[in-house]
Amino acid sequence: MKSQPGVKSVILSGLRATVVMDGDAALDEAKVKAALKGKGMGFASMEKQEITRPKVAYELIVSGAT
């Protein structure tokens, strides 16, 4: 997904991914499905939503999920 134009960040939470886009950029659903299928994952649904951007955000890189 990050290779598509306009993608600022991808936030993973369980079985969901939130993709933050630049301005009016749009995520190509067909490309997302193909990328997930290539990694052996499935695709359930996709919807566009307007979200309020927080003033501060933290990006954490973790390991050892249980």
N, C-alpha and C positions, 0 to 999 in steps of 0.2 A: 504494500500500500504506500509506503514512504516514497517509492519511485515515481508515483504519479505527481504531476505538476500541481502545486498549490497545497500540498500536505505539509502542515507545520509540525504536528506531533501525533503520535498514536498512544492512547492510554488503554492498557489492558486491565480488565477486572473480571476474574472468573472466566466465563464463556463469552464475555462482551468486549468489544473494542470500541473506544470513542476516538474518532479521527477528527482532529481540529484542522480546519482548512483556512487558507488565506482568503480574505475578502469574499468575492463571489465565485471562487473556484468550486468546481463540482467533482465529486468522486465518481469514477467510472465503475458501475456495478459489475459489468462483464469482466473487467480487469481484476477486480477484487475477487470474484468467484474463481477465476483462473489461477490467481496467486495462491488462494487457500487450497484449491484442489491439488496444485503442484506440491504443496507441503503435507498432503494427506489429511486435510481438515475439511469440514463441511461448512456450508453457508446457510443460515436460517432466514435472516431478514436484514433490511437496511432502511433507515428512515432519516430524513434530514430534519434537524432541529436547530433552533436558535438558542444559544446558551449564553449566560452572563459570564464574562471572563473574570476570574479572580484577580485581585491586585497583586497577590503573591502566589507563586506555585513552586512546588519542589518536585524534582524528578529523581527518583530513587532507582538504583540498580541493585537488585538483590539476587541471592542464590539459595539453593537448598530448600525449595518448596516442599511441604509435606502434605 
